[in-house]
Amino acid sequence: MIRVCHMSSAHQGLDIRIFAKECVSLADAGYEVHLVITAPTDAVAKAAAQRVTMHVLPRPAGRLARMFKQGWRCYRMASRLNADIYHFHDPELIPYGMLLRLTGKRVIYDVHEDLPRDILDKEWIPAWARRWVAAGAEALEYIGARWFFAVSAATPFIAERYRRITSRVIDINNFPMPDELAPPEVAVKRRRQVCYVGGITRVRGLKPLVQALPAVTDVRLVLCGKFTEPAFEAEIKALPGWRQVDYRGQVGRKDMQRILSESMAGVVTFLPIPNHTDAQPNKMFEYMSAELPVLASDFPLWRQIVDGAQAGVCVDPQSPQSIAAGIRELVDDPAKVQRMGKAGRKAVLEKYNWPTEAEKLVNFYKELQ
């Protein structure tokens, strides 16, 4: 049996893409799968139930410890497993992936984000340093990609960038598992609410979204997720529209499913930065999977997906007025909500689903053997 080791120094134990999708799919295909990652104690048993052996890293003390010390810990633990294939998920592990390649191992770099463009919008990096850090990251990725056995990219856009460096590249899209957020068998009455589920940051457009709410006074926003910056949290909570926000914090997948089934739109109005305009946000497809219309940013790629599936409305993510008009268009037309919801669900079942990507992943692994 071929032994596979997935590695992450930045993600958490039961991560959807790494564990629930990739590791479990490989285990189902007959591989001996190991996962080196930070995780709570109970995650080990949950992983074992899915035939994935989890090796738990200690939790890092902070961001710098995670970026430097945690990578070394991850490498040491993973290298002892003597796997046939190593598949890592974080850019800080690039040097360790190169070390594994030097020992003759087949190494896959799983690129979740367009890293150089992502760095340009990292608020914790001083503005004057971002271009330098982004350039250094791009150079490191370029060198690493030429060393690694293969690259797995989370979007076609990222895959195309890497195909300019190496030929062994595949896009494994982060599409949803169609049954996980499927609408309930017994219809739930939708409320006059829209929802947002995910990280709560400035670049994800939360400020214009909350600013839009006073223009739709009979609609509330169910907000699920964690604020990443205390200053931004205070800024958002001081807005007049916050009175219409039902803030739930982080929620589990079952609670999330219920919230989606009760809402009339799922919001994904990210701001137009380079790492967003060519991205395929997983949340958009999760909303569609749950039979929930999407209120999305009007980027060419996103409009192509949303209009192509007839699954929602695209708006200017920087304009509270445009966002309010999009909300009003949906909540005032329950028939349109039902029609768009069913169309989005149909698109996921036929095209934007994890089983199609899992088949690509397993076939890709077979080519590497």
C-alpha positions as CSV (number, residue, x, y, z in Angstrom):
1,M,0.0,0.0,0.0
2,I,1.4,3.4,-1.0
3,R,1.9,5.7,2.1
4,V,0.9,9.3,1.7
5,C,1.6,12.1,4.1
6,H,-0.2,15.4,4.1
7,M,1.5,18.3,6.0
8,S,0.2,21.6,7.3
9,S,1.8,24.0,9.8
10,A,-1.0,26.6,9.5
11,H,-4.3,24.8,9.2
12,Q,-6.3,23.1,11.9
13,G,-7.0,19.3,12.2
14,L,-10.3,18.7,10.5
15,D,-9.8,21.3,7.8
16,I,-12.3,20.9,5.0
17,R,-10.0,20.8,2.0
18,I,-7.1,19.0,3.6
19,F,-8.8,16.4,5.7
20,A,-12.4,16.0,4.8
21,K,-11.9,16.2,1.1
22,E,-8.3,15.3,0.0
23,C,-7.2,12.9,2.8
24,V,-10.5,11.1,3.1
25,S,-10.8,10.7,-0.7
26,L,-7.3,9.2,-0.9
27,A,-8.0,6.8,2.0
28,D,-11.2,5.8,0.2
29,A,-9.1,5.1,-2.9
30,G,-6.9,2.7,-1.0
31,Y,-3.9,4.8,0.1
32,E,-2.4,4.7,3.5
33,V,-3.0,8.3,4.5
34,H,-1.2,10.2,7.3
35,L,-1.8,13.9,8.2
36,V,0.6,16.0,10.2
37,I,-1.2,19.1,11.6
38,T,-2.2,21.1,14.7
39,A,-5.4,19.6,16.1
40,P,-7.5,19.1,19.3
41,T,-7.2,15.7,20.9
42,D,-10.6,14.5,19.8
43,A,-9.7,15.1,16.1
44,V,-7.4,12.0,16.2
45,A,-10.2,9.6,16.7
46,K,-12.5,11.4,14.2
47,A,-9.7,11.1,11.6
48,A,-9.1,7.4,12.4
49,A,-12.8,6.7,11.8
50,Q,-12.2,7.9,8.2
51,R,-9.0,5.8,7.9
52,V,-6.7,8.7,8.2
53,T,-3.9,8.6,10.8
54,M,-3.4,12.0,12.3
55,H,-0.1,13.1,13.9
56,V,-0.7,16.2,16.1
57,L,1.7,19.1,16.3
58,P,1.8,21.3,19.4
59,R,-0.1,24.6,19.0
60,P,2.3,27.5,18.1
61,A,2.6,30.4,20.5
62,G,2.0,33.0,17.8
63,R,2.2,33.9,14.1
64,L,6.0,34.1,14.0
65,A,6.3,30.8,15.8
66,R,3.9,29.2,13.4
67,M,5.8,30.5,10.3
68,F,9.2,29.4,11.5
69,K,9.3,26.9,14.4
70,Q,6.1,25.1,13.5
71,G,7.4,24.4,10.0
72,W,10.5,22.6,11.3
73,R,8.3,20.6,13.7
74,C,6.0,19.6,10.9
75,Y,8.9,18.5,8.7
76,R,10.6,16.5,11.4
77,M,7.4,14.6,12.3
78,A,6.5,14.0,8.7
79,S,10.0,12.9,7.6
80,R,10.0,10.1,10.2
81,L,6.9,8.6,8.5
82,N,9.0,7.8,5.5
83,A,6.1,8.2,3.1
84,D,6.1,7.6,-0.6
85,I,4.3,10.8,-1.4
86,Y,4.4,14.1,0.6
87,H,1.7,16.6,0.0
88,F,2.0,19.9,1.8
89,H,-0.3,22.9,2.1
90,D,1.5,26.0,3.4
91,P,4.1,28.2,1.7
92,E,6.2,28.3,4.8
93,L,6.8,24.6,4.2
94,I,8.4,25.2,0.8
95,P,12.0,24.8,2.1
96,Y,11.1,21.6,3.8
97,G,9.4,20.3,0.7
98,M,12.7,20.9,-1.1
99,L,14.5,19.0,1.6
100,L,12.2,16.0,1.2
101,R,12.7,16.2,-2.6
102,L,16.4,16.0,-2.0
103,T,15.9,12.6,-0.3
104,G,14.2,11.3,-3.4
105,K,10.6,11.7,-2.2
106,R,7.7,12.6,-4.5
107,V,6.5,16.0,-3.2
108,I,3.3,17.9,-4.1
109,Y,2.8,21.5,-3.2
110,D,-1.0,22.3,-2.7
111,V,-1.4,26.0,-3.5
112,H,-4.6,27.3,-1.8
113,E,-4.1,31.0,-2.5
114,D,-2.4,33.3,-5.0
115,L,0.3,34.0,-2.4
116,P,2.1,37.1,-3.8
117,R,-1.2,38.8,-4.4
118,D,-2.5,37.7,-1.0
119,I,0.5,39.3,0.7
120,L,-0.2,42.6,-0.9
121,D,-3.4,42.8,1.2
122,K,-2.1,41.5,4.5
123,E,-2.8,44.3,7.0
124,W,-0.4,42.9,9.6
125,I,2.5,43.4,7.2
126,P,3.7,47.1,7.1
127,A,2.5,48.7,3.8
128,W,6.0,49.7,2.8
129,A,7.2,46.1,3.1
130,R,4.4,44.2,1.3
131,R,5.8,44.5,-2.2
132,W,9.2,43.3,-1.0
133,V,7.7,40.4,0.9
134,A,5.4,39.5,-2.1
135,A,8.4,39.5,-4.5
136,G,10.4,37.3,-2.1
137,A,7.4,34.9,-1.8
138,E,7.0,34.7,-5.6
139,A,10.7,33.9,-6.0
140,L,10.5,31.2,-3.4
141,E,7.5,29.7,-5.0
142,Y,9.2,29.8,-8.4
143,I,12.3,28.0,-7.1
144,G,10.3,25.5,-5.2
145,A,7.9,24.6,-8.0
146,R,10.8,23.7,-10.2
147,W,12.0,21.3,-7.5
148,F,8.8,19.7,-6.6
149,F,7.4,16.6,-8.3
150,A,4.0,18.3,-8.9
151,V,1.8,21.2,-8.0
152,S,-1.9,21.0,-7.1
153,A,-3.7,24.4,-7.4
154,A,-7.1,25.3,-5.8
155,T,-8.2,27.3,-8.9
156,P,-7.6,27.2,-12.6
157,F,-6.1,30.8,-12.4
158,I,-3.4,29.6,-9.9
159,A,-2.8,26.5,-12.0
160,E,-2.1,28.6,-15.1
161,R,0.4,30.7,-13.2
162,Y,2.3,27.6,-12.2
163,R,2.2,26.1,-15.7
164,R,4.6,28.8,-16.7
165,I,7.1,27.2,-14.3
166,T,6.5,23.5,-14.5
167,S,4.4,21.1,-16.6
168,R,3.2,18.8,-13.8
169,V,0.3,20.9,-12.5
170,I,-3.4,20.2,-11.9
171,D,-6.2,22.3,-10.6
172,I,-8.2,20.6,-7.8
173,N,-11.0,23.0,-7.2
174,N,-12.3,23.4,-3.7
175,F,-15.9,22.6,-4.6
176,P,-18.4,21.4,-1.9
177,M,-19.5,17.9,-1.0
178,P,-23.0,18.0,-2.4
179,D,-24.7,16.2,0.5
180,E,-23.1,18.1,3.4
181,L,-25.2,21.3,3.1
182,A,-28.1,19.9,1.1
183,P,-31.4,21.6,1.9
184,P,-33.6,19.8,4.5
185,E,-36.1,17.3,3.2
186,V,-38.9,19.1,5.1
187,A,-39.0,22.7,3.7
188,V,-38.0,25.4,6.2
189,K,-39.7,28.8,6.0
190,R,-37.2,31.4,4.9
191,R,-37.0,34.5,6.9
192,R,-36.3,38.0,5.7
193,Q,-32.6,37.7,6.3
194,V,-29.4,37.3,4.4
195,C,-26.3,35.5,5.8
196,Y,-22.6,35.7,5.6
197,V,-20.4,32.8,6.9
198,G,-16.6,33.1,7.0
199,G,-13.7,35.1,8.2
200,I,-14.7,38.7,9.0
201,T,-12.2,41.1,7.5
202,R,-12.1,44.4,5.8
203,V,-11.1,42.9,2.4
204,R,-14.1,40.6,2.5
205,G,-16.4,43.6,2.2
206,L,-18.1,43.5,5.6
207,K,-18.1,47.2,6.1
208,P,-20.1,48.1,2.9
209,L,-22.4,45.2,3.7
210,V,-23.3,46.5,7.1
211,Q,-23.6,50.0,5.7
212,A,-26.2,48.7,3.3
213,L,-28.5,47.5,6.0
214,P,-30.3,50.8,7.0
215,A,-31.6,51.0,3.4
216,V,-33.4,47.6,3.9
217,T,-34.7,48.1,7.4
218,D,-36.9,45.0,7.4
219,V,-34.0,42.7,6.7
220,R,-31.4,41.4,9.0
221,L,-27.9,40.0,8.4
222,V,-27.0,36.8,10.2
223,L,-23.2,37.0,10.6
224,C,-21.2,33.9,11.3
225,G,-17.4,33.9,11.8
226,K,-14.6,35.4,13.7
227,F,-13.3,39.0,13.5
228,T,-9.6,38.9,12.8
229,E,-8.8,42.4,14.0
230,P,-10.2,44.0,17.2
231,A,-10.0,47.5,15.7
232,F,-12.1,46.5,12.7
233,E,-14.6,44.7,14.9
234,A,-15.1,48.0,16.9
235,E,-15.4,49.9,13.7
236,I,-18.1,47.6,12.3
237,K,-20.1,47.5,15.6
238,A,-20.2,51.3,15.7
239,L,-22.1,51.5,12.4
240,P,-25.8,52.2,12.4
241,G,-26.5,49.0,10.4
242,W,-25.1,46.9,13.2
243,R,-28.5,47.0,14.9
244,Q,-29.8,44.7,12.1
245,V,-27.0,42.2,12.6
246,D,-27.5,38.9,14.4
247,Y,-23.9,38.0,15.2
248,R,-23.5,34.3,15.9
249,G,-19.7,34.0,16.1
250,Q,-18.2,30.8,14.8
251,V,-20.7,28.1,14.1
252,G,-20.5,24.4,13.4
253,R,-21.6,22.8,10.1
254,K,-25.0,21.7,11.4
255,D,-25.8,25.2,12.7
256,M,-24.5,26.6,9.4
257,Q,-26.8,24.4,7.4
258,R,-29.9,25.6,9.4
259,I,-28.9,29.2,9.0
260,L,-28.5,28.8,5.2
261,S,-31.9,27.0,4.9
262,E,-33.6,29.9,6.8
263,S,-32.0,32.7,4.7
264,M,-32.9,34.3,1.4
265,A,-29.4,35.0,0.2
266,G,-25.8,34.1,1.0
267,V,-23.5,37.0,0.8
268,V,-20.0,36.9,-0.7
269,T,-19.3,40.5,-1.6
270,F,-15.5,40.5,-1.4
271,L,-13.6,43.7,-2.3
272,P,-11.9,43.9,-5.7
273,I,-8.3,43.0,-4.8
274,P,-6.0,40.8,-7.0
275,N,-6.4,37.8,-4.8
276,H,-10.2,37.9,-5.1
277,T,-11.1,38.8,-8.7
278,D,-9.6,35.6,-10.1
279,A,-10.5,33.4,-7.1
280,Q,-13.3,30.9,-6.7
281,P,-14.6,31.4,-3.2
282,N,-15.6,28.1,-1.7
283,K,-18.4,29.8,0.2
284,M,-20.2,30.8,-3.0
285,F,-20.5,27.1,-4.0
286,E,-21.5,26.1,-0.5
287,Y,-24.4,28.6,-0.7
288,M,-25.4,27.1,-4.1
289,S,-25.1,23.6,-2.6
290,A,-27.5,24.6,0.1
291,E,-30.1,25.8,-2.5
292,L,-29.4,29.4,-1.4
293,P,-29.2,32.3,-4.0
294,V,-25.8,34.1,-4.0
295,L,-25.3,37.8,-3.6
296,A,-21.9,38.1,-5.1
297,S,-19.3,40.7,-6.1
298,D,-19.6,41.7,-9.8
299,F,-16.2,40.4,-11.0
300,P,-16.1,38.9,-14.5
301,L,-15.3,35.4,-13.3
302,W,-17.9,35.5,-10.5
303,R,-20.6,36.8,-12.9
304,Q,-19.8,34.1,-15.3
305,I,-20.4,31.5,-12.6
306,V,-23.5,33.1,-11.0
307,D,-25.2,34.1,-14.3
308,G,-24.2,30.9,-16.0
309,A,-26.0,28.9,-13.3
310,Q,-28.7,31.6,-12.8
311,A,-28.0,31.2,-9.2
312,G,-28.0,34.8,-7.8
313,V,-27.4,38.5,-8.2
314,C,-24.1,40.3,-8.7
315,V,-23.5,43.8,-7.1
316,D,-20.8,46.4,-6.7
317,P,-19.1,45.2,-3.5
318,Q,-17.9,48.7,-2.6
319,S,-21.3,50.3,-2.9
320,P,-23.8,50.0,0.0
321,Q,-26.5,51.2,-2.4
322,S,-25.8,48.5,-4.9
323,I,-25.7,45.8,-2.1
324,A,-29.0,47.1,-0.7
325,A,-30.6,46.9,-4.1
326,G,-29.4,43.4,-4.5
327,I,-30.7,42.4,-1.1
328,R,-34.1,44.0,-1.9
329,E,-34.3,42.3,-5.3
330,L,-34.1,38.9,-3.6
331,V,-36.0,39.3,-0.3
332,D,-39.0,40.9,-2.1
333,D,-39.3,38.0,-4.6
334,P,-39.6,34.6,-2.8
335,A,-40.3,32.9,-6.2
336,K,-37.0,34.2,-7.6
337,V,-35.3,33.0,-4.4
338,Q,-36.7,29.5,-4.8
339,R,-35.9,29.4,-8.6
340,M,-32.3,30.7,-8.2
341,G,-31.7,28.4,-5.2
342,K,-32.8,25.3,-7.2
343,A,-30.7,26.4,-10.2
344,G,-27.6,26.8,-8.0
345,R,-28.1,23.4,-6.4
346,K,-28.5,21.9,-9.9
347,A,-25.2,23.5,-11.0
348,V,-23.4,22.0,-7.9
349,L,-24.8,18.5,-8.5
350,E,-23.8,18.6,-12.2
351,K,-20.5,20.6,-12.2
352,Y,-19.3,22.3,-9.1
353,N,-18.9,19.4,-6.7
354,W,-16.1,17.6,-4.8
355,P,-16.6,14.1,-6.2
356,T,-15.6,15.3,-9.7
357,E,-12.5,16.9,-8.1
358,A,-11.7,13.8,-6.0
359,E,-11.6,11.7,-9.1
360,K,-9.1,14.1,-10.6
361,L,-7.0,14.0,-7.5
362,V,-6.9,10.2,-7.3
363,N,-6.0,9.9,-11.0
364,F,-3.3,12.5,-10.5
365,Y,-1.8,10.4,-7.7
366,K,-1.9,7.3,-9.9
367,E,0.2,9.2,-12.5
368,L,2.8,10.0,-9.9
369,Q,3.4,6.4,-8.9
